Amino acid sequence: METEKKLQTLQAIEQQIKEAYAEANRLAASAKTNARAAILKMADVGQYLLLGRDHIKDKAEWISSLGIESTMAEKAIHLSRNREQLELELWPSDVAKLGAQIVGILPPHISQLRGENDPERTTELNNHWLNHADKLQKSLKDLWNKKPIADWRNDERETIRIALRPLVEIYNQIERIDSKTR
């Protein structure tokens, strides 16, 4: 009797696991689709900003009057200039996810949301972003293998330059600090 009850419980647990797993996969597919749609819609915003700013004198004031921060406007324009790659899915989904997090469409990783005194909060570097940096590096290498840098258009080179600038600045800061300690 006891063994039969445990077996029924295990079967019920296994059924719950299968149902939860299937639902998680459905939600993940939906989230990926929604994130992609949000990124493409943000690219639309960038395209409209590019079209509209030719008709006004004070671009910064105009963008501010629309309720858009200047940094967000720059990112939207960046996405619009890369619309072709986004639509053709030349960039893997991990890069698109990173782009969505950068422009604020997706929330930050849960570890960044923990309170200051939360015992599970780490004071060390967030490995989540380091993992994305590694994936970004691999994705860019794949992109470069498909289309060598020498074959890129000027706007493609400029887009990558703008996207990588924050990483280069972080790298340079680390180098300066390390050179002082050597």
C-alpha positions in Angstrom: 0.0 0.0 0.0 2.8 2.4 1.0 4.7 1.7 -2.2 1.6 2.2 -4.3 1.0 5.5 -2.7 4.6 6.7 -3.3 4.3 5.5 -6.9 1.1 7.5 -7.4 2.8 10.5 -5.8 5.8 10.2 -8.0 3.6 9.8 -11.1 1.7 13.0 -10.0 5.0 14.8 -9.5 6.3 13.7 -12.9 3.1 14.8 -14.6 3.5 18.2 -12.9 7.1 18.4 -14.0 6.1 17.6 -17.6 3.3 20.2 -17.6 5.5 22.9 -16.1 8.3 22.2 -18.5 6.0 22.4 -21.5 4.5 25.7 -20.2 7.9 27.1 -19.6 8.9 26.3 -23.1 5.7 27.9 -24.5 6.3 31.0 -22.4 10.0 31.2 -23.5 9.0 31.0 -27.2 6.4 33.7 -26.6 8.9 35.9 -24.8 11.5 35.5 -27.6 8.8 36.5 -30.2 7.7 39.4 -28.1 11.2 40.6 -27.4 12.0 40.4 -31.1 8.9 42.4 -32.0 9.8 45.0 -29.3 13.3 45.4 -30.8 11.9 45.8 -34.3 9.4 48.3 -33.0 12.2 50.2 -31.3 14.0 50.2 -34.7 10.8 51.8 -36.1 11.1 54.5 -33.5 14.7 55.1 -34.6 13.7 55.3 -38.2 11.0 57.9 -37.4 13.5 59.9 -35.3 15.9 59.9 -38.3 13.1 61.1 -40.6 11.8 63.7 -38.2 15.0 65.3 -37.1 15.7 66.5 -40.6 12.6 68.8 -40.1 13.6 70.5 -36.9 16.4 72.8 -35.6 16.9 71.7 -32.0 17.0 67.9 -32.2 17.7 67.4 -28.5 14.8 69.5 -27.4 12.5 67.8 -29.9 13.5 64.3 -28.8 13.0 65.4 -25.1 9.5 66.8 -26.0 8.6 63.3 -27.2 9.4 61.9 -23.8 12.4 60.0 -25.0 15.8 60.1 -23.3 18.6 61.1 -25.6 20.5 57.8 -24.9 17.4 55.8 -25.7 16.9 57.8 -28.9 20.5 57.0 -29.9 20.0 53.3 -29.2 16.7 53.3 -31.2 18.5 54.9 -34.2 21.3 52.3 -33.8 18.7 49.6 -34.1 17.1 51.2 -37.1 20.4 51.3 -38.9 20.8 47.6 -38.2 17.2 46.8 -39.2 18.4 44.6 -42.1 20.5 42.4 -39.9 17.7 42.2 -37.3 15.1 41.2 -39.8 17.3 38.7 -41.5 18.3 37.3 -38.1 22.0 37.5 -39.0 22.6 38.1 -35.3 21.9 35.2 -33.0 19.0 35.5 -30.5 21.5 36.0 -27.6 22.7 39.2 -29.3 19.1 40.3 -29.8 18.4 39.6 -26.2 21.4 41.6 -25.1 20.2 44.4 -27.3 16.8 44.3 -25.8 18.3 44.5 -22.3 20.6 47.4 -23.3 17.7 49.4 -24.7 15.6 48.5 -21.6 13.0 46.4 -23.3 13.8 43.4 -21.2 14.4 43.7 -17.5 17.9 43.3 -16.0 19.0 39.9 -14.7 17.3 39.0 -11.4 20.5 39.3 -9.4 20.6 43.0 -10.2 17.2 43.4 -8.6 18.2 42.1 -5.2 18.2 44.6 -2.3 21.5 45.9 -1.0 21.3 43.8 2.2 20.0 40.7 0.5 22.3 37.8 1.6 22.0 36.3 -1.9 23.2 39.5 -3.5 26.8 39.2 -4.7 29.3 42.0 -4.6 31.4 40.3 -7.2 31.1 40.8 -10.9 27.8 39.7 -12.3 28.6 36.5 -14.3 25.4 37.0 -16.3 26.9 39.9 -18.2 30.2 38.2 -18.6 28.4 35.2 -20.2 26.7 37.6 -22.6 30.0 39.3 -23.4 31.4 35.9 -24.3 28.4 35.1 -26.5 28.6 38.5 -28.1 32.3 37.9 -28.9 31.4 34.5 -30.5 28.5 36.0 -32.4 30.7 38.8 -33.8 33.3 36.3 -34.9 30.6 34.4 -36.7 29.4 37.6 -38.4 33.0 38.5 -39.4 33.5 35.0 -40.8 30.3 35.4 -43.0 31.3 38.9 -44.1 34.9 40.1 -43.5 35.2 43.6 -42.0 36.9 44.8 -45.1 33.7 44.2 -47.0 31.5 46.1 -44.6 29.8 49.4 -45.6 30.9 52.6 -43.7 27.6 52.6 -41.8 28.1 49.0 -40.7 31.6 49.8 -39.4 30.3 52.9 -37.6 27.4 50.9 -36.0 29.8 48.3 -34.6 32.2 51.0 -33.5 29.3 52.7 -31.6 28.1 49.4 -30.1 31.6 48.4 -28.9 32.6 51.8 -27.6 31.3 51.2 -24.0 33.2 47.9 -23.9 36.4 49.5 -25.1 36.1 52.2 -22.4 35.7 49.6 -19.7 38.7 47.7 -21.1 40.7 50.9 -21.1 39.8 51.7 -17.5 40.8 48.2 -16.4 44.1 48.6 -18.3 44.8 52.0 -16.6 44.1 50.5 -13.1 46.2 47.4 -13.8 49.1 49.5 -15.1 49.1 51.5 -11.9 49.3 48.3 -9.8 52.1 46.7 -11.8 
